[in-house]
Amino acid sequence: MIATMIVDIDHLLANPIYDPLRCSIGFHPLHEFIPIIIYGVICFFKPLRYVGIGLIIHMALDSIDCMVSNGVWYV
């Protein structure tokens, strides 16, 4: 599940790479809503279940970060 943090590789496409006030959800390609739905579907396939759960947890934590830093809640 720790390996699912590789999904943050899409942050390298942004300029600047890190912006403390930018919300990842909906901005980075692997943090948009269609991929998040795919991550949820992955949870139902036994060989990929832990990867899917790790990705969903990652997106939930990013959503919490958006709420804490910007006051915007993405669910």
Helices and strands as residue ranges (DSSP letters): G 2-13, G 29-31, H 33-42, G 46-48, H 49-70
